[in-house]
Amino acid sequence: MINYKLLTPGPLTTTDTVKKEMLVDHCTWDSDYKQITQQIRAELLDLAHVSPDEYTCVLMQGSGTFGVESAITSSVGKTGKLLILSNGAYGERQEDICKHAGLNYRIQHFHYNEIPDAETVKAILDEDPNITHVSMVHSETTSGILNDIESIAYVVKPAGKVFIVDAMSSFCGVEIPVAEWGIDFIISSANKCIQGVPGFSFIICRLDELMKCEGKAVSLSLDLYDQWKGMFDGKWRFTSPTHVVLAFAKALEEMKQEGGIPARNRRYTENNRLLITEMEKLGYKTYIDAAHQGPVITTFFYPETANYTFKEMYEFIKARGYAIYPGKVTEAETFRIGNIGEIYQEDIEKLISIYREFLASKTEKP
């Protein structure tokens, strides 16, 4: 296999030490394994800046979407109505979740390069008193935009609505004072900014809102309340991804050693700024303006003079050690480059040198 680094929003490049944790087989009934689960849950609460008196953390088998679906379907249930604020594919995925589960919902679409604004949300909530829950994505990796969840929270909470945030690609890459902003459910996964490997998601829940989820879930395996009840002693309801859990515990340890969220945010932000600066010198413009560009992944337009396909560019770069992402914006020719994971300034500089080589190969005469 080609050994290459992932310039994606997750799965991402992990350390060798995180990978090595998965070489051990572990029994889910062992007390030391259950203790690891409990330690992970406690540490995630600390990273969210919440108290265990007000919040709890529930680990859920599966990808990040499993966690989002668990939070939405278990809290909204058949009696609530969800307002989805969408400016990308992952907001649209929340609508798909509601359709499949038969939930009552309303979706407000914003353009992929625009953030949901508090004024619009307030007007919708004033107009539609049947709305009980509001959900949105924080870091929408469709475009790379970082949405302003704080301003939305300050509208949602005074209106008495439950606030659900998909922070899949931002949690621990960006500071999120969950309790201060009044977020009731915030979801992320093991293979994002904490730099573990894929296999489970986690939902940080306000306890009083989690209690209201009892009996409301429309799925057995994704029942958030029952998953929480079964996890009191650290034992997952159904088979847990033991190797992934061990790797995640190591990833948490390594994040602390790096300097926690502030250090990780600084590295990601510096990676992102260097990437944008150098790519612009090569003629690549960003899809998102600087004010709303997040530090996780950047969407670039193809130059008008581009005489190559994404496949050509992708294969050239991958053969030299890095993997990038195709575009997901529907109305423009774009591609995406992520800079989270075990990625440093030297990786960005190496990528830029590869791009120079690629572009030179496209201007050479046959």
C-alpha distance (Angstrom), angle and dihedral (degrees) to the residues before:
residue distance angle dihedral
M1 . . .
I2 3.80 . .
N3 3.81 109.7 .
Y4 3.80 105.9 -135.9
K5 3.80 139.1 152.9
L6 3.79 123.0 -116.5
L7 3.79 117.6 -121.2
T8 3.79 90.5 -174.0
P9 3.83 136.8 110.1
G10 3.81 91.6 -105.7
P11 2.91 152.7 1.0
L12 3.77 82.1 57.8
T13 3.76 141.8 176.5
T14 3.81 111.7 -69.0
T15 3.79 132.0 -166.2
D16 3.79 121.1 -96.0
T17 3.81 88.5 -118.0
V18 3.81 91.6 57.8
K19 3.81 90.0 49.3
K20 3.81 91.7 49.5
E21 3.81 91.2 58.8
M22 3.80 87.5 69.9
L23 3.80 92.8 63.1
V24 3.82 90.1 82.3
D25 3.81 123.3 81.1
H26 3.79 114.3 -142.7
C27 3.80 134.7 -168.0
T28 3.79 114.0 -126.8
W29 3.82 91.6 -141.7
D30 3.80 95.1 57.5
S31 3.79 113.7 112.8
D32 3.81 92.4 -135.8
Y33 3.81 90.8 55.2
K34 3.81 91.3 48.6
Q35 3.78 88.2 49.6
I36 3.81 89.5 55.4
T37 3.80 89.4 53.3
Q38 3.80 91.1 51.2
Q39 3.79 92.4 47.3
I40 3.82 90.5 52.0
R41 3.79 90.9 51.2
A42 3.81 92.1 50.6
E43 3.80 93.7 47.0
L44 3.81 92.2 50.4
L45 3.81 89.7 55.1
D46 3.79 89.4 53.2
L47 3.80 90.9 50.5
A48 3.81 89.4 51.9
H49 3.82 90.9 51.7
V50 3.79 93.3 -123.2
S51 3.78 135.2 130.9
P52 3.83 122.1 -117.9
D53 3.81 86.1 -132.0
E54 3.82 89.6 66.7
Y55 3.81 104.9 23.8
T56 3.77 140.6 35.9
C57 3.80 134.3 -168.1
V58 3.78 123.6 -128.5
L59 3.81 121.2 -165.7
M60 3.80 115.6 -148.3
Q61 3.80 128.1 -165.6
G62 3.80 114.2 -119.8
S63 3.79 138.8 38.2
G64 3.78 126.9 -41.2
T65 3.78 91.1 -86.7
F66 3.82 88.8 61.1
G67 3.79 88.4 57.7
V68 3.80 93.4 47.6
E69 3.79 91.3 47.9
S70 3.80 90.9 47.9
A71 3.81 93.1 51.8
I72 3.80 95.2 44.9
T73 3.79 99.6 42.6
S74 3.81 94.3 41.4
S75 3.80 96.4 48.2
V76 3.81 103.5 34.5
G77 3.79 94.1 39.3
K78 3.78 121.5 163.8
T79 3.81 95.2 -51.8
G80 3.82 102.7 51.9
K81 3.79 133.2 71.5
L82 3.79 122.8 -134.9
L83 3.81 126.3 -149.3
I84 3.82 108.8 -154.4
L85 3.81 117.4 -159.4
S86 3.79 104.8 -156.8
N87 3.80 132.9 -176.5
G88 3.78 99.5 152.8
A89 3.78 148.5 18.2
Y90 3.80 94.4 -70.5
G91 3.79 93.1 55.1
E92 3.80 87.0 49.5
R93 3.81 88.6 50.8
Q94 3.82 88.4 60.2
E95 3.78 87.6 58.2
D96 3.80 89.1 51.7
I97 3.81 89.1 52.4
C98 3.80 90.3 53.4
K99 3.79 92.4 47.8
H100 3.79 93.2 51.4
A101 3.80 92.7 45.9
G102 3.80 94.0 44.8
L103 3.81 93.2 -122.2
N104 3.80 125.3 160.5
Y105 3.80 108.7 -111.6
R106 3.78 146.8 151.7
I107 3.79 123.2 -152.1
Q108 3.78 125.6 -153.2
H109 3.79 111.6 -159.9
F110 3.77 122.8 -150.3
H111 3.78 124.8 -176.7
Y112 3.80 114.2 -89.9
N113 3.82 91.2 -111.6
E114 3.82 95.3 46.7
I115 3.79 128.7 79.2
P116 3.83 122.3 -131.2
D117 3.80 105.9 -100.9
A118 3.80 126.6 -140.8
E119 3.80 94.6 -131.2
T120 3.80 92.6 60.0
V121 3.80 91.5 45.6
K122 3.80 92.5 50.5
A123 3.81 90.9 50.7
I124 3.81 91.3 51.8
L125 3.81 92.8 48.4
D126 3.81 91.1 48.7
E127 3.79 90.5 49.5
D128 3.82 97.8 45.0
P129 3.83 113.8 43.6
N130 3.82 91.0 175.1
I131 3.81 91.0 74.7
T132 3.81 109.5 105.6
H133 3.83 101.9 167.4
V134 3.81 136.3 36.2
S135 3.81 124.0 -160.5
M136 3.79 135.9 -177.2
V137 3.79 143.6 156.6
H138 3.80 119.2 -105.4
S139 3.82 102.4 -161.0
E140 3.80 104.9 26.6
T141 3.80 102.4 -160.8
T142 3.80 92.1 -169.1
S143 3.79 85.8 83.6
G144 3.81 106.3 2.4
I145 3.80 93.0 -111.6
L146 3.82 119.6 149.1
N147 3.80 108.9 -142.8
D148 3.79 122.8 -143.0
I149 3.80 99.9 -115.8
E150 3.80 91.8 164.3
S151 3.81 94.7 65.2
I152 3.81 90.9 45.3
A153 3.81 91.2 50.3
Y154 3.80 90.2 54.7
V155 3.80 88.4 59.4
V156 3.79 99.0 38.4
K157 3.80 98.4 49.7
P158 3.84 98.7 50.3
A159 3.82 86.4 50.9
G160 3.82 88.8 58.2
K161 3.82 95.5 -117.5
V162 3.80 128.5 142.5
F163 3.82 111.5 -111.2
I164 3.83 119.7 -145.2
V165 3.82 119.5 -173.4
D166 3.79 127.3 -168.6
A167 3.81 99.9 -150.6
M168 3.78 93.2 165.9
S169 3.79 97.7 139.1
S170 3.80 99.8 25.7
F171 3.81 107.7 47.2
C172 3.82 107.8 111.9
G173 3.80 90.8 2.7
V174 3.81 89.9 74.1
E175 3.80 127.9 27.7
I176 3.83 110.9 -105.8
P177 3.83 116.0 -178.1
V178 3.80 93.1 -156.1
A179 3.81 99.1 -177.1
E180 3.80 94.8 41.5
W181 3.80 91.5 53.9
G182 3.79 93.1 44.2
I183 3.80 97.7 -119.8
D184 3.81 110.0 168.7
F185 3.81 100.1 -169.6
I186 3.81 124.7 16.5
I187 3.79 121.3 178.9
S188 3.79 134.2 -161.0
S189 3.79 137.7 147.0
A190 3.78 142.6 -124.8
N191 3.79 97.2 -106.6
K192 3.79 101.0 57.4
C193 3.82 132.6 71.1
I194 3.81 94.7 -20.6
Q195 3.81 84.1 61.0
G196 3.78 101.3 -132.6
V197 3.80 126.1 134.2
P198 3.83 129.3 -90.0
G199 3.79 119.7 -83.9
F200 3.79 112.5 91.7
S201 3.78 142.5 31.2
F202 3.78 128.9 -151.4
I203 3.78 134.0 -143.9
I204 3.80 121.8 -157.1
C205 3.81 105.3 -153.5
R206 3.76 135.4 -168.6
L207 3.79 101.7 -122.5
D208 3.79 98.2 -134.4
E209 3.81 91.0 52.5
L210 3.81 92.3 44.7
M211 3.82 89.3 55.1
K212 3.81 88.6 58.3
C213 3.83 89.1 58.9
E214 3.80 93.9 71.4
G215 3.79 109.5 124.0
K216 3.83 94.2 -1.3
A217 3.80 101.3 98.3
V218 3.79 118.0 111.3
S219 3.82 92.5 -158.1
L220 3.80 131.8 60.2
S221 3.81 98.9 -148.8
L222 3.82 94.8 38.6
D223 3.81 96.2 47.6
L224 3.79 100.7 133.4
Y225 3.80 95.8 -166.0
D226 3.81 94.6 49.6
Q227 3.81 91.0 45.2
W228 3.81 89.2 54.5
K229 3.81 93.2 47.2
G230 3.79 91.3 50.6
M231 3.80 91.9 49.9
F232 3.81 97.6 60.9
D233 3.81 91.7 108.0
G234 3.81 95.8 33.0
K235 3.81 95.8 -96.0
W236 3.79 114.7 129.2
R237 3.83 115.9 -134.3
F238 3.79 93.3 -124.0
T239 3.81 131.5 19.4
S240 3.79 109.3 -50.6
P241 3.83 124.3 -144.9
T242 3.80 93.0 -107.8
H243 3.81 97.5 -177.9
V244 3.81 91.0 49.3
V245 3.81 91.5 49.3
L246 3.80 91.8 52.9
A247 3.80 91.0 48.1
F248 3.80 90.7 49.0
A249 3.80 92.4 52.3
K250 3.81 88.1 54.3
A251 3.80 91.3 47.0
L252 3.82 90.3 53.8
E253 3.79 89.4 51.4
E254 3.80 91.4 50.5
M255 3.80 92.4 48.7
K256 3.81 88.9 56.0
Q257 3.79 90.2 50.1
E258 3.81 90.1 52.3
G259 3.80 90.6 54.5
G260 3.80 103.5 -90.0
I261 3.78 126.5 -101.8
P262 3.85 95.8 -25.5
A263 3.81 92.6 56.4
R264 3.78 93.7 42.8
N265 3.79 92.3 48.1
R266 3.79 90.0 49.3
R267 3.82 92.8 51.9
Y268 3.80 93.3 46.2
T269 3.80 92.1 46.6
E270 3.80 92.8 48.7
N271 3.80 90.4 47.8
N272 3.79 90.2 50.5
R273 3.80 95.9 48.0
L274 3.79 92.6 47.7
L275 3.80 90.8 48.4
I276 3.80 93.4 51.1
T277 3.80 94.2 44.7
E278 3.79 94.0 50.3
M279 3.80 95.7 41.0
E280 3.80 90.6 52.3
K281 3.80 88.7 55.4
L282 3.81 86.8 57.8
G283 3.81 91.6 51.8
Y284 3.81 100.6 -96.5
K285 3.81 116.2 133.0
T286 3.80 124.6 -161.3
Y287 3.79 122.8 -114.0
I288 3.84 92.9 -143.6
D289 3.81 122.7 57.5
A290 3.81 119.3 -117.0
A291 3.82 93.9 -105.4
H292 3.81 92.9 62.4
Q293 3.80 102.7 27.4
G294 3.80 110.7 121.5
P295 3.82 123.9 -143.6
V296 3.82 95.3 -120.2
I297 3.80 109.4 69.0
T298 3.80 135.6 -5.1
T299 3.79 129.0 -147.1
F300 3.80 114.9 -145.8
F301 3.79 129.8 -165.5
Y302 3.77 118.4 -128.7
P303 3.82 110.1 -112.8
E304 3.79 113.0 -106.5
T305 3.80 88.4 -117.2
A306 3.81 94.5 54.4
N307 3.81 110.9 136.4
Y308 3.81 97.7 -178.5
T309 3.78 140.8 73.9
F310 3.79 128.0 -119.1
K311 3.81 88.9 -112.3
E312 3.81 91.3 57.4
M313 3.80 91.8 47.8
Y314 3.80 93.1 44.1
E315 3.81 95.2 50.3
F316 3.81 92.5 46.1
I317 3.82 92.2 51.9
K318 3.80 95.2 41.2
A319 3.80 92.0 52.6
R320 3.80 86.8 57.5
G321 3.78 96.3 50.9
Y322 3.82 111.7 -82.3
A323 3.82 138.4 85.7
I324 3.82 122.1 -151.2
Y325 3.82 131.5 -174.1
P326 3.81 133.0 -107.3
G327 3.79 118.7 -120.0
K328 3.80 121.4 -89.9
V329 3.80 99.8 -172.0
T330 3.79 106.4 108.9
E331 3.81 102.4 -153.7
A332 3.82 98.9 49.0
E333 3.81 140.7 48.4
T334 3.79 102.6 -110.5
F335 3.79 145.2 145.2
R336 3.80 131.4 -161.7
I337 3.78 136.8 -132.0
G338 3.80 122.5 -166.6
N339 3.78 124.9 -158.4
I340 3.82 105.6 -171.0
G341 3.78 126.8 104.1
E342 3.79 124.0 48.8
I343 3.80 91.2 -19.1
Y344 3.79 124.7 132.1
Q345 3.79 140.0 179.8
E346 3.79 91.6 -86.3
D347 3.82 89.6 57.8
I348 3.80 91.6 54.0
E349 3.80 90.4 47.6
K350 3.81 90.4 49.4
L351 3.81 91.0 49.6
I352 3.80 91.1 51.8
S353 3.80 90.6 51.7
I354 3.82 88.8 51.6
Y355 3.81 90.0 51.4
R356 3.81 90.5 51.4
E357 3.78 89.1 51.7
F358 3.81 91.6 47.3
L359 3.81 94.0 49.1
A360 3.79 90.9 46.9
S361 3.80 89.5 53.7
K362 3.79 89.1 54.9
T363 3.79 94.9 52.9
E364 3.77 97.1 46.8
K365 3.78 115.5 108.3
P366 3.82 114.8 -116.7
